[in-house]
Amino acid sequence: TRLHATVFGGDEQDGLPPDEEAAELWRRCPDINPDHIHFFGKKENFWEMGDTGPCGPCSEIHIDMTEDRSGAPLVNADDARVIEIWNLVFIQFNRGNDSKLSPLPAKGVDTGMGLERMAAILQGVQSNYEIDLFQNLIRPIGDMLGKSERDALLSSSVRVIADHLRSTAFLIADGIKPGNEDRSYVLRRNMRRALRHAHKLGLKEPFLFNLVKPLVQEMGDAYPILVDKEMEIVQAIEEEEHRFGETLNQGMILLKGELEKIGSKDLPGETAFKLYDTYGFPLDLTKDVLREFDRNLDAVSYTHLTLPTNREV
């Protein structure tokens, strides 16, 4: 079998023993080899919603996608060949302000499965981006770029665009519009990151709104709200693309020029401030670009400036 199960291995600080009850249940499961049951500590197998509140041990199902099924040492090791596909959280404690655990009066199990990961397994592909759902979004992006479907699929920027397109469409369908606060800001930042990756690929004219139709064709049956709100989604995306397009083009030219001038040094805080204050280039995008070039913002010069909020206008 390719399946592995992980269970909570206990924690001395909290006075919790290993979760032998969960382990025994897995041992009774004919689809999981008893040798494929692994105990892990609090970091991997104890879920908490925050510093305080409901919490409890968790048990997970992983699948080994290595060719020779030798992935046991890779469970919970952040290796793409052995991935978690299902999680069960046994919510039975409350962590108080004093960090101590107390039993909850009502206990429950919160369970969730990675739908796209399961689709990748069933379709025999190595990545979520290779499943049919994503292929039908990536293909039209490749057409715009003049790339083959395979080349488009391998492009990390194309993947970002396809992924961000989905979240953007659903947020707008739920009534959220691009803005500067809370959820509206999350949406705006999401869209602008997609546009930055498009810029990297040479797509400097509005294009994202044209991808709404293939998205609706792909997901509209399961999510009728996309069909009902299609024109609203198209309009909101197109407006934001026109609004931000010139800023993005100009800002990227200035930022790359500055990086060439300073060589391997950190970007001065004054430059980041100028990009935002004068040209409207968002600070979070500046930081994204710096990470891409393995560079940093000069934190000292940055903190000496009185910067406005990094939520762009």
N, C-alpha and C positions, 0 to 999 in steps of 0.2 A: 504494500500500500504506500501511497505517496502522502498520506495524511499524518499530521503530527498534532498533538494537543499540549498546551501549556497550562499549568495551574500555579496557584500562589504557593510559594515555598515557605511562608511564615516570615515574621519580623519580630525580633527580640525587643526592640524599642517600644513597639505597640503591644507586646505581649501576645502576639497572635501565632498560633501553631500552623504548620503546613496544612493546606486544604486537602486532606486525605479523602474526604467525602467526594469531592469532584474527581480526584484521581481514580477512585474506585469505580465511579460511574463510567469513566472513560475505559477502564479495563474491561468492562462488560460489553463495550461496543465492538462488534466483530470487524468493523472497517478500520480500526486503529490498532496497530501492533502495540502491545504493552511496553515495548522498548521505545516507542515513540511518544511517551508521556514524559514531559519535562517540567521540572519545578524551577520557578524563577522568583526573584525577590520583588520588593515593593515597586521598584522603578518600572518593571515590565508588567507585573500582574496584580496591581492594586490600583483601582480607579478612584480618583477623587475629583470633585467638581471645582475645588479650590482649597484655600487654606482651612476653611470650615465648611460644614454641611454634610449631606449624605455621601457615603462612600462604601467601598467593599472590595473584596478580592474578585478577580476576574479570571476567566478561563477562555482560551482562544484556540481556534482551529487554524493550522497552517498547512500549506501544500508545498511539497518538494517538487520543483520543476527541473531539477538537474537530470541529465540524461541517464546517469547510473543510479539515481535515487540515493545519493550519498550526502544529502543536504542536512542531516541531523545536526551537525555542528553549526549550521547557518541559521537555525531557528532563532528568531529575535536578534539577528545580527545585522539587520538592515541590508540584506543581500536580496537583490531582485529575483534571484532564482528560488528563494523560499519565502513565500509571502503569507501574511495573515489574510484569511478570507471570512472569518466569522468570529464574533466576540460575544461573550456572555459575562455580564457584570452582576454579581450577587450583592445587591444593595441592602446592607443589613446593619450598618453603623452610622452614627453621626459624629463628626469631629467637631468638638466645641472650641470656644475661643482659647481654652487652655491647652489645645492640641490633643486632648484625651478623647478616646473613643467610648461611645456609649451605644448600647443596642437600640435600634429603631423599633418602635411599637408595631410598625407594619413593614414587613420586608418584601422584596420583590426581585425579579430578574429582568434586567434590561439587555436585550439582545439585538444585534445588528449584523447584517451580511453586506459585504462589498459587492453590489450588483455588477459593476463593470469588471471587477476582478473575476467574478464567477463567469461572466461572459467571455473573458479572455481565455480562461481555462477550457471552457466548453468549445470555444472556437479554435483552440489549439494555437494561439498566438502568444507572443512573449510580453506584450505590452497592452495596457488598456487602450492606447491610441491606435492599435491595430484592429480593434473590434469593428464590426460593421457600422455601428453608430458613428464613430469618429471618422471612419473612412469616408462616409458620405458627407461629412463636413470638410474634411481635409482636401478631398478631390477638387471642389470648386476653387479653393484657395490656390491649389497647384495650377489650375487652369489659368487663373489670373496672373500667376508668376511665370507661366510657360514651363513649369516643371512637370516631370512625370509624377504619377501618384506615389511611386516608391520614394523618389527624392523628396517630395513634399512631406511624406510621412516621417522621414528621417530628420527633418528640420525641427529643431527645438522651438524656433520662433513660430513656425506654422502650428505646432501643437499648442503653444501658448494662445495664439489667436483663436483657434477652435475651442479651446477650453473656456477662455474668457468670453467668447461670443455666447456660449450657453448661459453662463451665469448672468451676463448682461441682459439677455432677453428675458430670463425668468424674473429678474428684479424689476424690470420695467413693466412686465405683465402684471406683477403684483402691485403696481401703482407707484413705484419709486422712480423719481426723476433725478438726473445728474444734478448735484449741488455741492454745497460746502460743509454740510453738517451730517453727522451720524451716518445713516444708511445711504443717504444721497451721495455723501462723500466716498463711501466704499464703492458705490457704483461708478462714480466718475473716475476714481483711481483705477478701477478695474478696466474700464474702457480705454483709458489713456495708456495703460501698460500694453494693451493689445495694439494700440496705434503705434507705440514706439517700436514694437517688434515688427510691425508692418513696414515702418520706416527703414528698419535694418535690411529688410528684404527688397527695398526699392519701391514699395507701394506708397507713394507720397500724395496721392489724391484720395478723396473719400472712397471707401470700398466696403467697409464693414457692414454697412446697411444692406448691401447686395447679398450678403450671406444669410440674411434672416429667412428668405424664402426656402433655401435648402434645409435650414434648421427646422422650420415649420413642417416641411414635407417629411422629415425624418422623425420628429417627435410629437407632431400635432395630434396624432391619433391617441397617444397616451396622455397628452396634456392639451386638451381642447382650448385652454386659456390662451395658448400660443396662436391658435387660429383666430380666436376672437379679437386678440389684441395685436395682430400682425402689423397693421398699418401704423398703429401707435408706436410700436417698437421700432419700426423702420424710421419713422419721423424723428424720434428722440435720438437715435444713434446718428442719423445723418446730420442733425443740427449740432451735435457735440463734435462730430468729425470736422465740420466746417469751422466751428468755433476754435478748435484746438490745433488744426492742421498747420497754420502758418507759424504759430508759437512753437510747435514741435520742430518744424523744419529749421527755423532760425536758431532755436535753443541748441539743437544737436550740433549745428555748424560751429557755434560759439564754444560749446563745451569741448568738442573734439579738438578745436584749435588751441584752446587753453591747455588741454592735456598734452598736446604735442610740444608746447612751449616749455612746460615745467618738467618734462622728462619723467623721471620716476618718483618725483616728489608728490606729497599729498596735495590735493586741491585746496587752495586757500579758501577760508570761510567767506572772504570778501567776494570771491568769484561766485560762490553759490548764492550769496545774497543778491548780487547784481543780476544773475540769471533769473531769479525769482522777481525781484522788485522792479527791474527795468523791462524784462522781456516776458514775464509771466510764466517762466519755466519752473514747474513744481519742484520743490526740494526733494520729495520722495523719488521722483524720476532721476534727479541728479545722482542720488545715492544708488539707485538701481544701475545706472550707467557706470558709475565708479566701480561697483562690484564686478560688473562684466569685464572691466579692464584691469581687474585685480588692483584697484587703487582705493584710497581712502580720502575722506574729508579731513582737513586739518582741524581737529577738534578744539585746539587751543584758540586759534584765531576765530573759529566759528562761535565759541561761547562768549567771546568778548564783544560780539555784535548783538544789538537788540533786534532780533529777527521777528517779523510778524509770524502768525501761525502758518505752518507749512501746508495748510489746506488751501489749495489754489483758488483763485477767483476767476 
